[in-house]
Every structure is written in C-alpha cells, then in structure tokens.
Amino acid sequence: MGRQTPMDWEAADRIAEAAARAPESDTAVSGFDDWVLAAAAGNDPHDDDDAWDDE
C-alpha cells in the first residue's frame, strides 16, 4: 500500500467545492465532503484548544 497523507484544509476545500458544484455526485451524496472537512479539522495543529490554554 502507498504512503498515506493526512487530509489538509486545501484538499478538503477542493473536494467540498467539487461536491457543491455537483450535488448529485457520488462524493456529495455519500457525505464524503463532510468527512474530509472533519478530517482536516482533526489534523489542524492550530485547532487544539489545550495548546492555547496557558492557565
């Protein structure tokens, strides 16, 4: 199996925009566009609330 690359915002945005342009596509109908946006959010190092908590 090939190397896996974590989902980033740029790729997730491209997929979500393509799904929005073709709402009847397999990607849009399956909910994959929502999944990739959630995956990008989970991989975002700046989205960790604990990292910013200095208290």
PDB file of N, CA, C and O in Angstrom, chain B, residues numbered from 101:
ATOM      1  N   MET B 101       0.854  -1.178   0.000  1.00  0.00           N
ATOM      2  CA  MET B 101       0.000   0.000   0.000  1.00  0.00           C
ATOM      3  C   MET B 101       0.899   1.240   0.000  1.00  0.00           C
ATOM      4  O   MET B 101       1.980   1.224   0.589  1.00  0.00           O
ATOM      5  N   GLY B 102       0.460   2.297  -0.650  1.00  0.00           N
ATOM      6  CA  GLY B 102       1.226   3.530  -0.742  1.00  0.00           C
ATOM      7  C   GLY B 102       1.186   4.342   0.541  1.00  0.00           C
ATOM      8  O   GLY B 102       0.467   4.025   1.489  1.00  0.00           O
ATOM      9  N   ARG B 103       1.962   5.367   0.534  1.00  0.00           N
ATOM     10  CA  ARG B 103       2.047   6.266   1.685  1.00  0.00           C
ATOM     11  C   ARG B 103       0.745   7.052   1.828  1.00  0.00           C
ATOM     12  O   ARG B 103       0.165   7.492   0.835  1.00  0.00           O
ATOM     13  N   GLN B 104       0.299   7.222   3.048  1.00  0.00           N
ATOM     14  CA  GLN B 104      -0.914   7.995   3.295  1.00  0.00           C
ATOM     15  C   GLN B 104      -0.540   9.405   3.731  1.00  0.00           C
ATOM     16  O   GLN B 104       0.379   9.595   4.527  1.00  0.00           O
ATOM     17  N   THR B 105      -1.255  10.384   3.207  1.00  0.00           N
ATOM     18  CA  THR B 105      -1.041  11.780   3.557  1.00  0.00           C
ATOM     19  C   THR B 105      -2.251  12.269   4.334  1.00  0.00           C
ATOM     20  O   THR B 105      -3.385  12.082   3.891  1.00  0.00           O
ATOM     21  N   PRO B 106      -2.028  12.898   5.497  1.00  0.00           N
ATOM     22  CA  PRO B 106      -3.171  13.411   6.259  1.00  0.00           C
ATOM     23  C   PRO B 106      -3.949  14.463   5.454  1.00  0.00           C
ATOM     24  O   PRO B 106      -3.370  15.220   4.675  1.00  0.00           O
ATOM     25  N   MET B 107      -5.258  14.491   5.659  1.00  0.00           N
ATOM     26  CA  MET B 107      -6.107  15.457   4.975  1.00  0.00           C
ATOM     27  C   MET B 107      -5.790  16.862   5.488  1.00  0.00           C
ATOM     28  O   MET B 107      -5.743  17.092   6.696  1.00  0.00           O
ATOM     29  N   ASP B 108      -5.575  17.792   4.569  1.00  0.00           N
ATOM     30  CA  ASP B 108      -5.358  19.180   4.964  1.00  0.00           C
ATOM     31  C   ASP B 108      -6.513  20.042   4.445  1.00  0.00           C
ATOM     32  O   ASP B 108      -7.357  19.569   3.683  1.00  0.00           O
ATOM     33  N   TRP B 109      -6.541  21.299   4.862  1.00  0.00           N
ATOM     34  CA  TRP B 109      -7.648  22.188   4.503  1.00  0.00           C
ATOM     35  C   TRP B 109      -7.729  22.421   3.010  1.00  0.00           C
ATOM     36  O   TRP B 109      -8.828  22.492   2.460  1.00  0.00           O
ATOM     37  N   GLU B 110      -6.589  22.543   2.336  1.00  0.00           N
ATOM     38  CA  GLU B 110      -6.601  22.811   0.892  1.00  0.00           C
ATOM     39  C   GLU B 110      -7.284  21.680   0.128  1.00  0.00           C
ATOM     40  O   GLU B 110      -8.139  21.924  -0.724  1.00  0.00           O
ATOM     41  N   ALA B 111      -6.906  20.455   0.435  1.00  0.00           N
ATOM     42  CA  ALA B 111      -7.510  19.303  -0.241  1.00  0.00           C
ATOM     43  C   ALA B 111      -8.982  19.164   0.130  1.00  0.00           C
ATOM     44  O   ALA B 111      -9.816  18.878  -0.729  1.00  0.00           O
ATOM     45  N   ALA B 112      -9.303  19.363   1.399  1.00  0.00           N
ATOM     46  CA  ALA B 112     -10.690  19.246   1.843  1.00  0.00           C
ATOM     47  C   ALA B 112     -11.575  20.292   1.163  1.00  0.00           C
ATOM     48  O   ALA B 112     -12.700  19.995   0.761  1.00  0.00           O
ATOM     49  N   ASP B 113     -11.062  21.505   1.038  1.00  0.00           N
ATOM     50  CA  ASP B 113     -11.825  22.562   0.365  1.00  0.00           C
ATOM     51  C   ASP B 113     -12.078  22.215  -1.107  1.00  0.00           C
ATOM     52  O   ASP B 113     -13.172  22.447  -1.622  1.00  0.00           O
ATOM     53  N   ARG B 114     -11.054  21.653  -1.785  1.00  0.00           N
ATOM     54  CA  ARG B 114     -11.225  21.263  -3.192  1.00  0.00           C
ATOM     55  C   ARG B 114     -12.321  20.216  -3.332  1.00  0.00           C
ATOM     56  O   ARG B 114     -13.158  20.307  -4.229  1.00  0.00           O
ATOM     57  N   ILE B 115     -12.318  19.230  -2.455  1.00  0.00           N
ATOM     58  CA  ILE B 115     -13.316  18.161  -2.514  1.00  0.00           C
ATOM     59  C   ILE B 115     -14.708  18.706  -2.209  1.00  0.00           C
ATOM     60  O   ILE B 115     -15.668  18.385  -2.909  1.00  0.00           O
ATOM     61  N   ALA B 116     -14.819  19.534  -1.164  1.00  0.00           N
ATOM     62  CA  ALA B 116     -16.118  20.097  -0.784  1.00  0.00           C
ATOM     63  C   ALA B 116     -16.671  21.005  -1.884  1.00  0.00           C
ATOM     64  O   ALA B 116     -17.871  20.989  -2.157  1.00  0.00           O
ATOM     65  N   GLU B 117     -15.802  21.793  -2.513  1.00  0.00           N
ATOM     66  CA  GLU B 117     -16.252  22.666  -3.598  1.00  0.00           C
ATOM     67  C   GLU B 117     -16.721  21.853  -4.800  1.00  0.00           C
ATOM     68  O   GLU B 117     -17.708  22.213  -5.442  1.00  0.00           O
ATOM     69  N   ALA B 118     -16.029  20.768  -5.109  1.00  0.00           N
ATOM     70  CA  ALA B 118     -16.446  19.905  -6.219  1.00  0.00           C
ATOM     71  C   ALA B 118     -17.803  19.275  -5.913  1.00  0.00           C
ATOM     72  O   ALA B 118     -18.649  19.162  -6.801  1.00  0.00           O
ATOM     73  N   ALA B 119     -18.014  18.867  -4.673  1.00  0.00           N
ATOM     74  CA  ALA B 119     -19.298  18.283  -4.281  1.00  0.00           C
ATOM     75  C   ALA B 119     -20.413  19.326  -4.373  1.00  0.00           C
ATOM     76  O   ALA B 119     -21.538  18.999  -4.753  1.00  0.00           O
ATOM     77  N   ALA B 120     -20.108  20.575  -4.029  1.00  0.00           N
ATOM     78  CA  ALA B 120     -21.109  21.637  -4.116  1.00  0.00           C
ATOM     79  C   ALA B 120     -21.482  21.936  -5.573  1.00  0.00           C
ATOM     80  O   ALA B 120     -22.629  22.266  -5.873  1.00  0.00           O
ATOM     81  N   ARG B 121     -20.500  21.815  -6.470  1.00  0.00           N
ATOM     82  CA  ARG B 121     -20.771  22.058  -7.898  1.00  0.00           C
ATOM     83  C   ARG B 121     -21.601  20.936  -8.515  1.00  0.00           C
ATOM     84  O   ARG B 121     -22.326  21.151  -9.487  1.00  0.00           O
ATOM     85  N   ALA B 122     -21.488  19.738  -7.943  1.00  0.00           N
ATOM     86  CA  ALA B 122     -22.207  18.574  -8.481  1.00  0.00           C
ATOM     87  C   ALA B 122     -22.910  17.852  -7.330  1.00  0.00           C
ATOM     88  O   ALA B 122     -22.450  16.805  -6.876  1.00  0.00           O
ATOM     89  N   PRO B 123     -24.031  18.419  -6.860  1.00  0.00           N
ATOM     90  CA  PRO B 123     -24.693  17.865  -5.673  1.00  0.00           C
ATOM     91  C   PRO B 123     -25.225  16.447  -5.840  1.00  0.00           C
ATOM     92  O   PRO B 123     -25.536  15.792  -4.845  1.00  0.00           O
ATOM     93  N   GLU B 124     -25.337  15.962  -7.059  1.00  0.00           N
ATOM     94  CA  GLU B 124     -25.796  14.586  -7.287  1.00  0.00           C
ATOM     95  C   GLU B 124     -24.635  13.608  -7.456  1.00  0.00           C
ATOM     96  O   GLU B 124     -24.850  12.422  -7.706  1.00  0.00           O
ATOM     97  N   SER B 125     -23.408  14.105  -7.321  1.00  0.00           N
ATOM     98  CA  SER B 125     -22.240  13.236  -7.491  1.00  0.00           C
ATOM     99  C   SER B 125     -22.129  12.244  -6.335  1.00  0.00           C
ATOM    100  O   SER B 125     -22.708  12.441  -5.267  1.00  0.00           O
ATOM    101  N   ASP B 126     -21.376  11.177  -6.575  1.00  0.00           N
ATOM    102  CA  ASP B 126     -21.171  10.177  -5.520  1.00  0.00           C
ATOM    103  C   ASP B 126     -20.545  10.805  -4.282  1.00  0.00           C
ATOM    104  O   ASP B 126     -20.902  10.453  -3.158  1.00  0.00           O
ATOM    105  N   THR B 127     -19.611  11.735  -4.483  1.00  0.00           N
ATOM    106  CA  THR B 127     -18.938  12.391  -3.357  1.00  0.00           C
ATOM    107  C   THR B 127     -19.934  13.163  -2.505  1.00  0.00           C
ATOM    108  O   THR B 127     -19.917  13.061  -1.279  1.00  0.00           O
ATOM    109  N   ALA B 128     -20.797  13.931  -3.150  1.00  0.00           N
ATOM    110  CA  ALA B 128     -21.771  14.733  -2.414  1.00  0.00           C
ATOM    111  C   ALA B 128     -22.821  13.862  -1.751  1.00  0.00           C
ATOM    112  O   ALA B 128     -23.160  14.076  -0.588  1.00  0.00           O
ATOM    113  N   VAL B 129     -23.332  12.896  -2.468  1.00  0.00           N
ATOM    114  CA  VAL B 129     -24.408  12.044  -1.958  1.00  0.00           C
ATOM    115  C   VAL B 129     -23.926  11.186  -0.787  1.00  0.00           C
ATOM    116  O   VAL B 129     -24.683  10.937   0.152  1.00  0.00           O
ATOM    117  N   SER B 130     -22.678  10.737  -0.838  1.00  0.00           N
ATOM    118  CA  SER B 130     -22.156   9.846   0.200  1.00  0.00           C
ATOM    119  C   SER B 130     -21.814  10.582   1.494  1.00  0.00           C
ATOM    120  O   SER B 130     -21.683   9.954   2.544  1.00  0.00           O
ATOM    121  N   GLY B 131     -21.670  11.906   1.429  1.00  0.00           N
ATOM    122  CA  GLY B 131     -21.260  12.658   2.613  1.00  0.00           C
ATOM    123  C   GLY B 131     -19.749  12.724   2.769  1.00  0.00           C
ATOM    124  O   GLY B 131     -19.249  13.195   3.790  1.00  0.00           O
ATOM    125  N   PHE B 132     -19.017  12.253   1.758  1.00  0.00           N
ATOM    126  CA  PHE B 132     -17.560  12.265   1.835  1.00  0.00           C
ATOM    127  C   PHE B 132     -17.025  13.683   1.987  1.00  0.00           C
ATOM    128  O   PHE B 132     -16.005  13.889   2.645  1.00  0.00           O
ATOM    129  N   ASP B 133     -17.699  14.666   1.386  1.00  0.00           N
ATOM    130  CA  ASP B 133     -17.243  16.050   1.506  1.00  0.00           C
ATOM    131  C   ASP B 133     -17.272  16.507   2.968  1.00  0.00           C
ATOM    132  O   ASP B 133     -16.361  17.206   3.413  1.00  0.00           O
ATOM    133  N   ASP B 134     -18.294  16.124   3.707  1.00  0.00           N
ATOM    134  CA  ASP B 134     -18.356  16.461   5.131  1.00  0.00           C
ATOM    135  C   ASP B 134     -17.268  15.738   5.914  1.00  0.00           C
ATOM    136  O   ASP B 134     -16.681  16.293   6.843  1.00  0.00           O
ATOM    137  N   TRP B 135     -17.008  14.492   5.525  1.00  0.00           N
ATOM    138  CA  TRP B 135     -15.984  13.705   6.212  1.00  0.00           C
ATOM    139  C   TRP B 135     -14.601  14.329   6.048  1.00  0.00           C
ATOM    140  O   TRP B 135     -13.839  14.404   7.011  1.00  0.00           O
ATOM    141  N   VAL B 136     -14.269  14.780   4.829  1.00  0.00           N
ATOM    142  CA  VAL B 136     -12.932  15.340   4.618  1.00  0.00           C
ATOM    143  C   VAL B 136     -12.765  16.663   5.364  1.00  0.00           C
ATOM    144  O   VAL B 136     -11.672  16.970   5.839  1.00  0.00           O
ATOM    145  N   LEU B 137     -13.839  17.447   5.470  1.00  0.00           N
ATOM    146  CA  LEU B 137     -13.744  18.684   6.250  1.00  0.00           C
ATOM    147  C   LEU B 137     -13.499  18.374   7.729  1.00  0.00           C
ATOM    148  O   LEU B 137     -12.718  19.060   8.388  1.00  0.00           O
ATOM    149  N   ALA B 138     -14.161  17.354   8.241  1.00  0.00           N
ATOM    150  CA  ALA B 138     -13.945  16.945   9.634  1.00  0.00           C
ATOM    151  C   ALA B 138     -12.528  16.399   9.816  1.00  0.00           C
ATOM    152  O   ALA B 138     -11.890  16.656  10.837  1.00  0.00           O
ATOM    153  N   ALA B 139     -12.043  15.657   8.840  1.00  0.00           N
ATOM    154  CA  ALA B 139     -10.686  15.109   8.928  1.00  0.00           C
ATOM    155  C   ALA B 139      -9.655  16.232   8.918  1.00  0.00           C
ATOM    156  O   ALA B 139      -8.683  16.184   9.671  1.00  0.00           O
ATOM    157  N   ALA B 140      -9.855  17.234   8.079  1.00  0.00           N
ATOM    158  CA  ALA B 140      -8.930  18.370   8.034  1.00  0.00           C
ATOM    159  C   ALA B 140      -8.930  19.107   9.372  1.00  0.00           C
ATOM    160  O   ALA B 140      -7.877  19.515   9.862  1.00  0.00           O
ATOM    161  N   ALA B 141     -10.102  19.274   9.951  1.00  0.00           N
ATOM    162  CA  ALA B 141     -10.181  19.936  11.251  1.00  0.00           C
ATOM    163  C   ALA B 141      -9.448  19.122  12.316  1.00  0.00           C
ATOM    164  O   ALA B 141      -8.782  19.685  13.185  1.00  0.00           O
ATOM    165  N   GLY B 142      -9.573  17.803  12.247  1.00  0.00           N
ATOM    166  CA  GLY B 142      -8.887  16.946  13.207  1.00  0.00           C
ATOM    167  C   GLY B 142      -7.386  16.938  13.032  1.00  0.00           C
ATOM    168  O   GLY B 142      -6.653  16.668  13.983  1.00  0.00           O
ATOM    169  N   ASN B 143      -6.919  17.228  11.835  1.00  0.00           N
ATOM    170  CA  ASN B 143      -5.477  17.247  11.572  1.00  0.00           C
ATOM    171  C   ASN B 143      -4.863  18.628  11.718  1.00  0.00           C
ATOM    172  O   ASN B 143      -3.651  18.778  11.566  1.00  0.00           O
ATOM    173  N   ASP B 144      -5.664  19.630  12.006  1.00  0.00           N
ATOM    174  CA  ASP B 144      -5.180  21.010  12.098  1.00  0.00           C
ATOM    175  C   ASP B 144      -4.459  21.211  13.433  1.00  0.00           C
ATOM    176  O   ASP B 144      -5.091  21.146  14.488  1.00  0.00           O
ATOM    177  N   PRO B 145      -3.146  21.453  13.400  1.00  0.00           N
ATOM    178  CA  PRO B 145      -2.412  21.616  14.658  1.00  0.00           C
ATOM    179  C   PRO B 145      -2.804  22.885  15.419  1.00  0.00           C
ATOM    180  O   PRO B 145      -2.543  22.989  16.618  1.00  0.00           O
ATOM    181  N   HIS B 146      -3.421  23.838  14.743  1.00  0.00           N
ATOM    182  CA  HIS B 146      -3.821  25.087  15.384  1.00  0.00           C
ATOM    183  C   HIS B 146      -5.225  25.007  15.966  1.00  0.00           C
ATOM    184  O   HIS B 146      -5.730  25.986  16.515  1.00  0.00           O
ATOM    185  N   ASP B 147      -5.845  23.862  15.849  1.00  0.00           N
ATOM    186  CA  ASP B 147      -7.220  23.691  16.310  1.00  0.00           C
ATOM    187  C   ASP B 147      -7.285  22.963  17.651  1.00  0.00           C
ATOM    188  O   ASP B 147      -8.322  22.401  18.004  1.00  0.00           O
ATOM    189  N   ASP B 148      -6.186  22.972  18.393  1.00  0.00           N
ATOM    190  CA  ASP B 148      -6.115  22.285  19.674  1.00  0.00           C
ATOM    191  C   ASP B 148      -6.317  23.311  20.785  1.00  0.00           C
ATOM    192  O   ASP B 148      -5.411  24.097  21.064  1.00  0.00           O
ATOM    193  N   ASP B 149      -7.476  23.320  21.417  1.00  0.00           N
ATOM    194  CA  ASP B 149      -7.777  24.293  22.448  1.00  0.00           C
ATOM    195  C   ASP B 149      -6.799  24.220  23.617  1.00  0.00           C
ATOM    196  O   ASP B 149      -6.455  25.247  24.202  1.00  0.00           O
ATOM    197  N   ASP B 150      -6.350  23.015  23.959  1.00  0.00           N
ATOM    198  CA  ASP B 150      -5.435  22.855  25.085  1.00  0.00           C
ATOM    199  C   ASP B 150      -4.084  23.494  24.814  1.00  0.00           C
ATOM    200  O   ASP B 150      -3.420  23.934  25.752  1.00  0.00           O
ATOM    201  N   ALA B 151      -3.660  23.557  23.565  1.00  0.00           N
ATOM    202  CA  ALA B 151      -2.362  24.135  23.231  1.00  0.00           C
ATOM    203  C   ALA B 151      -2.328  25.628  23.521  1.00  0.00           C
ATOM    204  O   ALA B 151      -1.257  26.190  23.748  1.00  0.00           O
ATOM    205  N   TRP B 152      -3.475  26.268  23.516  1.00  0.00           N
ATOM    206  CA  TRP B 152      -3.530  27.705  23.731  1.00  0.00           C
ATOM    207  C   TRP B 152      -3.913  28.067  25.162  1.00  0.00           C
ATOM    208  O   TRP B 152      -3.982  29.248  25.502  1.00  0.00           O
ATOM    209  N   ASP B 153      -4.158  27.082  25.989  1.00  0.00           N
ATOM    210  CA  ASP B 153      -4.594  27.322  27.357  1.00  0.00           C
ATOM    211  C   ASP B 153      -3.382  27.460  28.252  1.00  0.00           C
ATOM    212  O   ASP B 153      -2.734  26.467  28.581  1.00  0.00           O
ATOM    213  N   ASP B 154      -3.065  28.706  28.657  1.00  0.00           N
ATOM    214  CA  ASP B 154      -1.908  28.965  29.490  1.00  0.00           C
ATOM    215  C   ASP B 154      -2.248  29.002  30.980  1.00  0.00           C
ATOM    216  O   ASP B 154      -1.368  29.234  31.809  1.00  0.00           O
ATOM    217  N   GLU B 155      -3.495  28.778  31.320  1.00  0.00           N
ATOM    218  CA  GLU B 155      -3.903  28.862  32.720  1.00  0.00           C
ATOM    219  C   GLU B 155      -3.615  27.601  33.462  1.00  0.00           C
ATOM    220  O   GLU B 155      -3.901  27.508  34.656  1.00  0.00           O
TER     221      GLU B 155
END
